[in-house]
Structures are given as structure tokens and as C-alpha cells.
Amino acid sequence: MSDPKDLIEQERFFEARRKVFPKAVNGPFRRLKWGIMAVTLAIYYLTPWIRWDRGPYAPHQAALVDIAHRRFYLFSIEIWPNEFYYVTGMLVMAGIGLFLVTSAVGRAWCGYACPQTVWTDLFVHVERLIEGDRNAQFRLEKSGWTPAKIGKRLAKHSIWLLIALATGGAWIFYFADAPTLAYQIFTGTAPFVAYATVGILTFTTYTLGGLMREQVCIYMCPWPRIQAALMDEQSLGVTYKAWRGEPRTHGLKRTHDLTELAANPDARVGDCIDCNACVAVCPTGIDIREGPQIGCITCGLCIDACDEVMAKVGRPPRLIGYTSDADERIARAGGTPKPPMKRVLRPRTIIYSLIWGGIGLGMLFVLGNRARLDLSVAQSRNPEWVRLSDGTIRNSYTVKLRNMENRPRDFAVSLEGLPQGVIWVESGNRKTATRSINVHVDADQVRPVQLFVAAPAQREEHSNIAIRLRALDAEGGSVIDGTRFGSPETEEHQE
């Protein structure tokens, strides 16, 4: 058996979680985070309630994923299942956008716009509003369970749960008419899947944003590991300038006398006074002075805290700031770093920008020139052909007409090729068949039509004939799909 002391040491190898209570701070980066939080939360919670008139045959919700009718609506854009490549294009653009942002300014997405960051920041502010700032939270954490502590904890977690519930509720409104579904939710008549989805999202938001917080960014999220491969020495990141801050003074006392410094170089001290203000405000609890770390989300709050301290002790700002590894080496050697914009605008980021913009412009061009009519023809295979009593050969086809406009339309479907052929629908009369039929399609609908094509038996060398069906609307718009006409000679020839 192992020595009990070894078991104790093995258990201590895994450090228990130390709760992080970020201190409130004010500054440009904190205000930037406030602004981004307000915009992103407003977009998420309010978008389903925006109305958009699409006429009498389409829903009036600006953003809607209509699973029942297999549609995706975004203001004046309507995406059908056969146009899913638009969604693929948007996902590709999102990925390239993340590559661009990361290569330019590091983990800015994580620090400002990531949903985990936004909701965690919101939960932290609620906690601070109820329990007080950092020091008050530490005292409350160490105190016993008094009525005051129980009341504060109940109030905090109640508000967290309400925020989480609103988050889950807002999500389901993207998949159904928001006012109708809201009424059904509150009256208990909504589908079970709606309540289940709200419950799951409430639980995950409350757990990840309120309870786990920084652990999600440090241990669960794979994106920090991926970002390491996307950054280079030119990428901007939040950096402690050790060449300027070290050695630390551990207080406000410093030596300014040049004669004394010349006589005793060891008397020189850095700008950092070891106040730990940067650590106190960090939402993940790291010390930025220890260098790049997986827990740093580059939110810039440590910059605000350090600049505030530097102003109090009369030293220049940006002891902690956004800089690149290349500029850090230049500054350490006494040179003048390049302006940040020159680091951002470099071949790598320009290429990313051109690819991102090219995909976006290409999608807009295709979207603006896409046909609002689609036709697909599928030949029946069982049987492929039938010989009628007068010796003619009949083939059967399933024709699907897709009307992608928010108004009903009438189409003339005509046969091209097979000179002696005629067409008629399943419910029609072959005796009156011609080379064209009329089909009515309701707004935003796909109408399947069982269509028959008949013609005299073909000679062997001409038995496998390519034919086309053309759909033409009243405004002159048309679409064509090709197929083949089979006959007995074709089958014998294949044998």
C-alpha cells in the first residue's frame, strides 16, 4: 500500500477552486464593455419582437427560424432549405471574422462579445450590487450564516435565475411568433418542447454564468487553445511591461535623485508599486504580471485599474496595455514601437479582410440575383415506363414547383424535346393532353405534381431521349430542369 502521506500529497496536487470576486473599476475599457454588453443583450432580447411586414402570406417577425415550414427569415431575406449554402457562407464568414480579430487584437472576442463573458459580467454586477464590492464580498463569504447573509444570497440567486429564465425564454421566441408563443407560455398552452428548452437554457445560463464563471473560460472553452495558433508576434494583447515596471517598489517610495542613481544603480526601481489592483479587477483572477496565460481574456480591466494607480503616483499610464511581442522587444531595447494601427494593418489581417469581404459580397450578389422560382423533376422508377393500349409509351414524373415569393403565382409547365410527346397531370385526361399544363402554386409554398409524359415508342437508336420541362410565370420568369424519357427499346438495349 502507498504511504498515507503520499496520498495526502497526491490530493493536494489538485488545488481547490478559489472564488474570484472582481473589484469594480472605471475607465475606457470598462465603459467599452458596458457599451458592448448593452448592445449585445438588447439585440438578443429584443430582436424576436421586431415586426417586419412581408405581406399576407408570410410571417411578420423580423428574425424567425420557421422549422415547421422550413424557412429562415431575417428582415427582407428569406432562406429556403435548398438555399442552405447561405447559412454555410455566414458560418464561414463568422469563422474568418474570428481569425481576423484574433490575429489583430488577440482574444478581444473573449473579452468583450463572447456570450459567456457578457452574461458572466452581468451576473457579477448583480452580485456586486447586492453583496457589495470585492472586500465586502470576501467578508460575507467568510462570515457565518446570519439572516442578512441568507437574505443577500437568496436575492442574488433569485435575480440570477430570473436573468437565466429570460435568456432561455428569449431563445425560443426565435423559433415561433413571439407574441403568440409568449401568450401560450404564460397560459400553459405552449408545446412541451418550449418549456423543456426554456428549462435547459435557464439551467445552463445560471450554472455557467453564475456559478462556474471563470472556470468555463479557463478549463472548458476550447477557443483559447485554438487562438494560440492564430496569434503571432504582431498580434496585440494585454501585456505587463516588465522592463518598465520591475523591480517593484512594494510601496510609494521611489528614488528620483539622479546623483544617487548614478552612484548606486541598484537604487533604481520600476513603476509597479505591487498594489495588486490589476489582480483585484481581473474577472478570471490571474496576475497579468506573470506573462501570457490561458486565463487572460484581454478584457482590458487591468489596464483601467493600473492607469488609475499610475495617475495617483505620478507615473505615465499604460504600464499595462495593449501591445505586441514585437513592440515589447523594441521598447525593452529602448526603441520606439510602431503605432498600433500598423500592427493591425499587415498582410495577414488584410488577406483575412479581403477573404471575409469577398465572401460577403459574393453572397449579397447571389442573394440579389437569385430566382424566386424553382423546379425539380424526378422520374418514377417503378415502373420506369408503361405501354398503353394504343402502343404509346408513358413515363411518370414527380414535379415540384417552388414559389419563393409571398404571393400566389400561376405557372405554365411545358415539354421541350420529344416532338410527338404530350403531358397531363394525374387527375387530367390524356385525350385532351397537350404539350403544356397550368399549375397554381400558393405563396411561399412547394407544390408537388404527378405528371405523365406519353409518346410513340422510339426506335432503338433514339430511344433514350433527353427532355426538359420549363416552368414559365406571367411575368416571364422561367426555370428549366432536365430528365430522360425511357421506352422498352431502352431497356432491351441496356440488357
N, C-alpha and C positions, 0 to 999 in steps of 0.2 A: 504493500500500500504506500501511497505517497505520504510524505510528511505533512501533517496538518498545516504547518507554517507555509509550505509550498502552495497548498490550496488557498490559503488566505491571500498570498501574494498574487496568485492567478486571478482571484476575484477582483483584486484591486486594479488589475490591468485594464479593466473596463470602467472608465470613470462615469460616475452618475451624472445625470444632467444637472447643470447649473442654470437655473432660470435667469432669463435676461429681462431686465426692466429698463428699457431705453429712457434716457433723460430727454426732456423737451429741449428743443433748440430752435433758434430763429436765424434766418439767413437766406440767401438767394436759392440755395439748393432745397431748403425746406419749403420755401414758397413755390418752387417749381414742382415739388412732389405734391403739394396741396392742389395746385392747378391741374396736374395730370390726374390725380385722384378724382377731383370733381368732374372732369370731362369724361373719364372712362366710366365712372359709376353712373353718370347721367345718361350716357349712351346705352349702357346695359339695361338700366331700369326703365327708361322712358321710350326707347325705340319701338317696342311692341305696341305702344299706344298711339303712335303716329298714324294718321289716316292718309290714304292715297287713292284718289278716285280712278278706277280702271274701267268704268262703265258698268252696266247692269249685269254682266255675265262673269265678272271676276271679283275676288275678294278685295276689300278696301283697306287692308292692313299693309303698311309700307314695307315691313320686313316679315316674311312669313315662309316657313318651311311646311308646305301643304303635303304631308305624307299621304293622306287619303287619295288625293288626286295627282300625286307625284309631280309636284311643281315647287319651284323655289322663286319667290318674289322678293325683289329689292327695289323699291320705288318703281321706276318705269321699266325695269329689267325683269323679264320672266324667263326662267330657265326650265327646260323640259328634260325628261330623263335621257333622251337621245343627245342632249347638249351638255352632258356631264363634264365634257372636256373644259368647259368654262370654270367649273369648280376646281378641277385639277390645275388649271392655269393660275387661279387665285392662290391655291396652296403652294405652288411653285414660287409665286411672287412673294408669299409670306416667308418662305424659307430663304430665298435670296435676300429679302429685306433684313432678316436676322443676320445673315452673313455680312451684309454691308454695315449694319450698325455695330456688330461685334468687332469687325476689322478696323472700324474707325474709332469708336469710343468704348470698346470693351463691353462689359456687362451692363450697359445702360438699360437694356430691356429689363433685366432682372431688377435693377434698382428703382425703376420708375413705372413701368407699364405692365409687368407680369401680374396676372390675376392674384397669385399667391401674395405678392408684395402689396398690392393695392388693398386687398381685404385684411391682411395682417396689420397693415398700417392703420386701417380703420378700427380694427379691434383694439390695437394698442392705445389709440386716442380715447376710445370709450373707457378702457381700463384706467387711463391716467385721469380722466375726468371724474371718475367715481372714487378711486383709491388714492389720488394724489400723484405727485411726480416720483421720480426714482427713489429718493431716500424714504419717502412716506410708504412706498410700496415694500421696500425692504423691511421697514419696521412692522408693517402689517403682516408680512409673511412670517416673521419670527415671533409675533405675538400669539397669545392663546386665542381660543375660540370664544370671543366675547360677543354679546348681541350686536355690537357695532360692526365687528368683522363679518359676522354671518350676514347682516343686512347688506353690507357692501358687496360681498361675494354673490349673494342672490341677485342683487340689482345688476351687477356686471354680467353674470351669465345669462340672465333673462334678456338683457339687451342684445347680447351676442346671439342668442337663439332667435330673437326677432329679426336681426340682420340676416342670419343664415336662412330663416324661413322666407324672407323677402327675396333672397338670392335664388333659392330654389323655385319660388313662385314665379319670378320674372322669367326664368329659363323656359318654363312650359308655355308661356304666352307667345313664344316664337313659333310654336307648332300648331296653334289654333287661333281663332279670332279672340283677341284678348278680352274685350268686354263680355262676350258670351261665356268664355271659359271662366272668367272671374266670378260671374254670377253663379255658374254651376258649382264652382269650388265652395262658395260660401253657403249655398243652399243644399249641399251634399248630393248633387245630381251629376257631378263630373265623373268621367270614367275612372276606374280603379287605377289605371296606369298613370293618370295625372297625379293622384295622391301619392302613389309609390315613388314617382320621380321627384316630387317635392320633398318627400321624406328622406330619400337618399341624398339629394343635394343639400338639404338642411344639415344632415349629419356630417357630410364631408366638409362643408364650409365651416361649420362650428369646430370640428376636430382639427382641420388643417390650419385654418386662420386664427383660431382662438387658443387651442390647447398645444398644438405642436409647433406652430410658428416657425422659428429659425431652423428647427430640425428638418423641415421639409427642404429648405434651400441647401443645407449642408449635407444631409445624408440621403434624401430621397430623390431629388431632382437630378436627372442625367445631363441637363443642359450645361452646367458649369464645366463638366468634363469635356463636353464637345467643344465648348468655346475655347478651351486651351489650344486646340488645333487650329482655330480660326484667327487667333491673335498673333501678332509679330512684334518686333521691337519698335515699330512705328505706331502701334495702337495706343491710344490714350487710355489711361487708367488712373484711379485714385492712388497716389503714391506719397509716402512719407519721405521727405528729402533729408536723408540721414546725414549727408555731407554738410548740411546747414544746421541740423538740429542737435547733432552729437558733438561733444559729450553733453549730457543733460545737466542742468543746474540743480535739480531737485529743490527748487525754490526760486524766489525772485532775485536773489543776489547774483550779480554778474560783474565781471571786470571789464571796464571800458578804457582804463588808462593805457595809452599806447606805450609809454615808457616801461610800465610794469609788464606789459605783454612781451615787449622786446627782450627784457631781462629774464622773464620766466614764461616761455611759450606754453608750458603746461597750465598756465593760469587761464588760457582760452577756454571758453565754454560755448556750447551751442545755444540755439534759440529755444529748444524744447525745455520747459520747466518741469516736465514729468507730472503734469496736473491730472493726467488720465481723462481729460474732458473728451478726447476722441473715443476712448473706450466706453465712456458712460453713455454716449448718444448712439452707439452702434446698435442697429436692430438685431444683429446676429452675435453680438458680444465679443468680437475679435479685437485685437490690438493691431491697428494698421501699421504701427512702427516695427512690427516683426516681419514686414515684407508681404509679397503677394500670397494670398490664402484663398482656399476654396470657399470660405465663408464670406468673403467680401463681395457684396453685390453692387459696389460702386455707386451707392446712392448719394454720396457727397455730404452726408450729415456731419461726418468728422471734419470736413473742410470748414463748414459753418462754425462748428464748436472751436476749432483751433484758431480760426481767424478772429473770433471774439476774444480769445485769450491773448493772442498776439497784439491786438489793439490795446488791451489793458496794460501790457508790459512794455509797450512802445517799440515793438519789433515789426518788421514787414510782414504782410499777410502771406498766405499760401505756403506756409511750412508744409502743409499737406495740401495737395492739389492734383488736378488732372494733368498728367504728363506722360510721356512715353519713355521706354527704356533708353532709346537713343538720346533723347534730350536730357535724361538724367545723367548719362555718362558725360555729355558735353558740359553740363552745368558743374558736375563734380570736378572736371578738369579746368574750370574757370572760364569756359567759353560761353557764348550766347546761344541759347537754344532757339530753334526755329519757331515761328508763330504756330499756334495750334492748328490753324486752318491749313497750313502747308502740310501738316502731318495727316490731316483728314483727307485732303485732296491729293491723292497719289495714285499711281497706275492701278493698284489693286482695287481701291474703292471706286475709281472711275469705271473700271471694267464691270464691277458689280452693278453700278448705277445704270450703265448702258444696257446690260442684260435685263435688269429689272424693268427699266423704262421700255425696252423693246418688246418684252412680253406683254406689258400693259397696253401699249399702243396697238400691237397686233390683235389682242383680244378685243379692244374697242373697235378696230376696223372690221373684224369678222362679225362682231355683235351688231354693228350698224348696217352691215350689208347682208345679213342672213335672211334667208327666205322664210316667210311666215306660213309656208305650206310644205308638207312632207308627204311622200307617197312611198309605200313599200309593198312589194308583190312577192308572195311566196307560193310556189307551185305545190299542189297536193300530190303526194307520192303514193297514196294507197286508195285506188289505183292511180297510176300516172295518166292513163288515157282510157277512154271508153268508146267503143264503136256503137254508134246509134243505128236505128233500124234502116235508115236510108243510106248507110255506108259511110257517113261523115264521122270524123274523129272529134271527140270533145275532151278538152283539158279543163281542169278545175283549178282556180287560184283564190287565195285569200288576199284581198287588197285592203290595206289600211291607209285611210286618208286622215292626216293630222292637220286640223285647223288651229293655228297658233295665234290667232287674233281673238280679241274679245268681242266678236260679233259673229252671227251665223253667216255661212257662206255656201253658195251653190257651185258645184264643180261639174264640168263635162269631162268624163273619162273616156278617152278614145284609144282605139287599137292602131298601132303602127307596125307595118310588116304584115306578112301572111295575107296577100292580096284578096283571097277569097274568104277570109275569116270574118266571123261576126261575134259579137259579145252580148251577153244578157246576164242579169242578176239571178240569183237562185229563185226568187219569187216571181220572176218575169216569164215571158212567153217566148220560146225560141222562134216561133213562126214569125213574130214581128221584130226579131233581133236585127240590129244594125251594127255599125262599127263604132257606135258611141252611146254612152248612157249618162244620165244625170244623177248626181249624188248630192244630197243635202247633208251638211255637217254643222252641228251646233257650235257655238262659241267655245273656244278652249277645250275642244273635245277631239278624241280619236274615234273614228267610225270604221269598224271592220265590215267589209262587204264580201260575200261569197260570189265570185264572178266565174262565168263559164265562157270559154272560147271554143268555137267549133269551126272546122274547115274540112274540105275533102281530103281523103288520105293522100299523103305526099309520096312522090317517087323516092326511091331509096337514097339517091344522091342529094335529094333536097329535103329529107325527112326531118332532120334536126335543125329547125329554123329558129333563129333569134327573133324575138318580138319585143315590142316596147309598149308600155301603157303610159299615156300622157294625161295628167290632170290639169285642166285649164279653168281659172276662175273668171268672173265677169270683168275684172279689171285688167285681164291679160296676163296675169301671173301664172306660170306653169312650172311643173316639175315632172320628171320622167324617171321611170325605173324599168330596167330590162329583165327579161326572163327568157324561157325557151318553150317551144311548142313540140310535144312529143307525139309519136304515132307508132303503129305496130311495126312499120319498117325500121324505125329507130331501134326498137327492142331486138328485132331479128338481126340487125346489123351488129349490135353490141354483143349478141351471143356468138 
